[in-house]
Amino acid sequence: MPNKKNKEIDTNSESEKEQDSGSEKDSDFDSDGNYVGEKELQADFEGRNPEDSDFHGIKQLLRQLFLKSNVDLGGLAQIIISQNYIGSVVKQCLDDGQEDDDDEDDGSDGVFGVTTVVNITKRKNEPSVAQIRELLTKLSQENADPRTKELIKYILADDSQHTGLVINERILNIPAAISVPLFASLQTELEKAHRKNMLYNFKYLIWISKTYTTGESSEVLFANQEEKSLVSEAIASFDVDVTDQADLSQWDYEGGALTPCRKILLFEGIKFGYLIDLMKAEVESM
């Protein structure tokens, strides 16, 4: 990925998401605006620093992850934008000579993904982060085993060791290969920030993965396929059924019986580079 303001993603990606087509039938989209039809769109993407115009797009991606949880997604989007030296948003590459039209694009339709990490220890008093911490505590108490409950409680109570929340979200059907350069860039940015004595050296990392389970088998399907390889490296994890929060049309459009879940994974921060290597290997094996 070249410079930080325009991080090219060389995946030559094919996306089944076509956001700007007003001619598509309503049935090709679910109620959240995700394209679920079969038309393919050839597109190239690039990673960019988050900026103010990306607010609505980032917020929409965060809604995919947190659904109806009591989290101020607007506040979290603002945090992501405010630390724009860490992480990337994914935008479609413009043709030569084409320029962004800020009057027509408020960012809500132009952000295809966001990859970043938020320090939920340093920012614990900011409302959206406080809500995330409360959510993690509540979910662990309701779904985790006793050891994991105590570990989550201990980590969130210890202000001397910083914990990062990894956010890895993208529009439905954007391929997993896009994650490799995004995380490589994120790792570099975290290392630069640490060298400047900024608080991005994490003792622990918390990762919330979108997963699905089927009624007929114990198989777990990952919305972001590259995250499947991370599970074995987690020092603790637990699953949460979010059926009551999800729009079922998003899961039933192919006629399958999928149960939407969240898998909360806890890692040692020192292993972040290795986790990136695992994701890269997973993508290359697809």
C-alpha positions in Angstrom: 0.0 0.0 0.0 1.6 3.3 -1.0 1.2 6.5 0.9 -1.1 6.9 3.9 -3.7 9.1 2.3 -4.4 6.9 -0.7 -3.7 3.2 0.2 -4.2 1.2 -3.0 -5.6 -2.2 -2.5 -4.4 -4.4 -5.4 -7.0 -7.2 -5.3 -8.8 -6.6 -8.7 -11.9 -7.3 -6.8 -15.3 -8.4 -8.1 -18.1 -7.1 -5.9 -21.7 -8.3 -6.1 -22.6 -5.0 -4.4 -23.8 -2.3 -6.7 -24.8 0.6 -4.6 -25.5 3.3 -7.2 -27.8 1.4 -9.4 -31.3 2.9 -9.2 -32.6 0.4 -11.8 -32.2 -2.7 -9.7 -35.4 -4.3 -8.5 -36.3 -3.8 -4.8 -36.1 -7.5 -4.3 -32.4 -7.4 -5.0 -31.8 -5.6 -1.8 -32.5 -6.5 1.8 -34.0 -4.0 4.2 -30.6 -2.9 5.4 -29.6 -1.9 1.8 -27.3 -4.9 1.2 -27.3 -6.1 -2.4 -28.3 -9.8 -2.5 -28.8 -10.2 -6.2 -26.5 -12.0 -8.6 -25.2 -9.2 -10.8 -21.4 -8.9 -10.7 -19.6 -5.6 -10.7 -15.9 -5.3 -11.5 -14.3 -2.7 -9.3 -11.0 -1.6 -7.8 -10.7 -0.3 -4.3 -8.3 1.7 -2.3 -7.8 2.4 1.4 -7.9 6.0 2.6 -7.7 7.8 5.9 -11.1 8.2 7.4 -12.4 11.7 7.1 -15.6 13.7 8.0 -17.4 12.9 4.8 -17.2 9.1 5.7 -19.2 9.5 8.9 -22.5 8.1 7.6 -20.8 5.2 5.7 -18.8 4.2 8.8 -21.8 4.4 11.0 -23.8 2.1 8.7 -20.9 -0.4 8.7 -20.8 -0.3 12.5 -24.6 -1.0 12.6 -23.9 -4.3 10.8 -21.7 -5.3 13.7 -23.6 -3.9 16.7 -27.1 -4.2 15.3 -29.6 -2.9 18.0 -27.1 -2.9 20.9 -27.1 0.2 23.1 -24.0 1.7 21.5 -23.8 5.3 20.2 -22.6 4.4 16.7 -22.3 8.0 15.7 -20.0 8.6 18.6 -17.9 5.6 17.7 -17.7 6.7 14.0 -16.5 10.1 15.2 -13.7 8.4 17.3 -12.6 6.4 14.2 -12.5 9.6 12.1 -10.7 11.6 14.9 -7.8 9.0 14.9 -7.5 9.0 11.2 -3.8 8.2 11.4 -4.9 4.7 12.5 -6.9 2.5 10.2 -8.5 2.9 6.8 -11.8 3.2 5.0 -12.3 1.3 1.7 -13.4 3.5 -1.2 -13.9 2.7 -4.9 -11.0 3.9 -7.0 -12.0 6.8 -9.3 -11.3 6.8 -13.0 -8.5 9.1 -14.2 -9.7 12.7 -14.2 -12.8 11.9 -12.0 -13.1 13.8 -8.8 -15.2 13.4 -5.7 -18.3 15.4 -5.7 -18.8 16.4 -2.1 -22.1 18.1 -2.9 -23.6 14.8 -4.0 -21.9 12.3 -1.8 -22.1 12.6 1.9 -20.1 9.4 2.4 -23.1 7.1 3.2 -22.9 5.3 -0.2 -19.1 5.6 -0.7 -17.6 3.6 2.2 -17.2 -0.1 1.4 -15.3 -1.1 4.5 -13.5 0.1 7.6 -10.5 -1.5 9.4 -9.2 0.0 12.6 -8.6 -0.5 16.3 -9.9 1.7 19.1 -8.3 2.0 22.5 -11.2 1.1 24.9 -9.0 1.7 28.0 -7.8 5.2 27.2 -11.2 6.2 25.9 -13.3 4.5 28.5 -15.0 7.7 29.6 -16.3 8.5 26.1 -20.0 7.6 25.9 -19.8 5.1 23.0 -16.8 3.3 24.4 -18.3 3.2 27.9 -21.4 1.5 26.2 -19.2 -1.0 24.4 -17.5 -1.9 27.7 -20.8 -2.3 29.4 -22.0 -4.4 26.5 -19.0 -6.7 26.6 -19.5 -7.2 30.4 -23.2 -7.9 30.0 -22.6 -10.4 27.1 -19.8 -12.2 28.9 -21.9 -12.5 32.0 -24.8 -14.0 30.0 -22.9 -16.2 27.6 -19.3 -17.0 28.7 -17.9 -19.6 30.9 -16.7 -18.6 34.4 -13.1 -18.2 33.5 -13.9 -16.0 30.5 -16.3 -13.9 32.6 -13.5 -13.2 35.1 -11.0 -12.5 32.4 -13.2 -9.9 30.7 -13.9 -8.3 34.0 -10.3 -8.2 34.9 -9.1 -6.7 31.6 -11.8 -4.0 31.6 -10.9 -3.1 35.2 -7.2 -2.8 34.7 -6.3 0.7 33.4 -2.6 -0.1 33.5 -2.8 -2.4 30.5 -4.5 -1.1 27.4 -7.0 -3.1 25.4 -7.9 -2.4 21.8 -11.2 -3.2 20.0 -10.5 -4.4 16.5 -13.1 -3.3 13.9 -13.0 -5.2 10.6 -16.2 -4.4 8.7 -17.1 -4.3 5.0 -20.1 -4.3 2.7 -21.6 -7.7 1.9 -19.7 -9.6 -0.8 -16.6 -7.5 -0.8 -13.9 -10.3 -1.0 -11.8 -11.3 1.9 -8.6 -10.6 0.0 -9.2 -6.9 0.6 -8.4 -7.4 4.3 -4.8 -8.3 3.8 -3.4 -4.9 2.7 -5.7 -3.2 5.1 -4.3 -5.0 8.1 -0.8 -4.7 6.9 -1.3 -1.0 6.8 -2.9 -0.9 10.2 0.0 -2.8 11.7 2.5 -0.3 10.3 0.4 2.6 11.6 0.2 1.1 15.1 3.9 0.7 15.1 4.5 4.3 14.1 2.1 5.5 16.7 3.8 3.5 19.4 7.2 4.9 18.4 5.7 8.4 19.0 4.7 7.3 22.5 1.0 7.2 21.6 -1.2 4.7 23.4 -1.6 2.1 20.8 0.6 -0.7 22.3 -2.1 -3.1 23.4 -1.8 -5.8 26.1 -5.1 -7.3 24.8 -7.2 -7.2 21.7 -10.9 -7.8 21.6 -12.4 -8.9 18.3 -16.1 -9.2 17.5 -16.7 -11.5 14.5 -20.0 -11.9 12.7 -20.8 -15.6 12.4 -23.8 -17.8 11.5 -24.7 -21.3 12.7 -27.0 -23.8 11.0 -29.6 -25.9 12.6 -28.4 -29.1 10.9 -24.7 -29.0 11.9 -22.3 -27.5 14.4 -20.5 -25.7 11.6 -19.8 -22.0 12.2 -19.7 -19.7 9.2 -17.8 -16.4 9.3 -19.1 -13.4 7.5 -15.5 -12.3 7.1 -13.9 -15.6 6.1 -10.3 -14.5 6.9 -11.3 -14.4 10.6 -12.0 -18.1 10.8 -8.3 -18.8 11.2 -8.0 -16.6 14.3 -10.2 -18.7 16.6 -7.5 -21.2 17.6 -5.2 -18.3 18.8 -7.8 -16.7 21.1 -7.0 -16.9 24.8 -10.7 -16.8 25.5 -13.9 -16.6 23.4 -17.7 -16.9 23.6 -20.7 -16.8 21.3 -23.8 -14.7 21.3 -27.0 -15.4 19.5 -28.3 -12.1 18.0 -31.4 -13.5 16.2 -33.6 -11.1 18.2 -31.7 -8.1 16.9 -31.1 -9.1 13.3 -33.4 -8.5 10.3 -34.2 -12.0 9.4 -34.5 -11.2 5.7 -30.7 -10.7 5.7 -30.2 -14.3 6.7 -33.1 -16.0 4.9 -32.9 -14.7 1.4 -31.3 -17.9 0.0 -33.8 -20.1 1.8 -31.2 -21.2 4.4 -31.8 -21.6 8.1 -29.0 -19.6 9.4 -28.8 -18.2 13.0 -26.9 -14.9 13.2 -24.3 -14.8 16.0 -21.4 -12.9 17.3 -18.2 -14.6 18.4 -16.2 -12.4 20.8 -12.5 -13.3 20.7 -9.8 -12.2 23.1 -6.1 -12.1 22.1 -2.8 -11.1 23.5 -1.8 -7.9 21.8 1.7 -9.1 21.1 0.3 -11.6 18.6 -1.3 -9.0 16.3 1.3 -9.5 13.6 0.9 -13.3 13.8 -2.9 -12.9 13.5 -2.4 -10.9 10.3 -0.2 -13.7 8.9 -2.9 -16.2 9.7 -5.5 -14.1 7.9 -3.2 -13.8 4.9 -2.7 -17.6 4.8 -6.5 -18.1 5.1 -7.1 -15.8 2.1 -4.4 -17.4 0.0 -6.0 -20.8 0.7 -9.4 -19.8 -0.6 
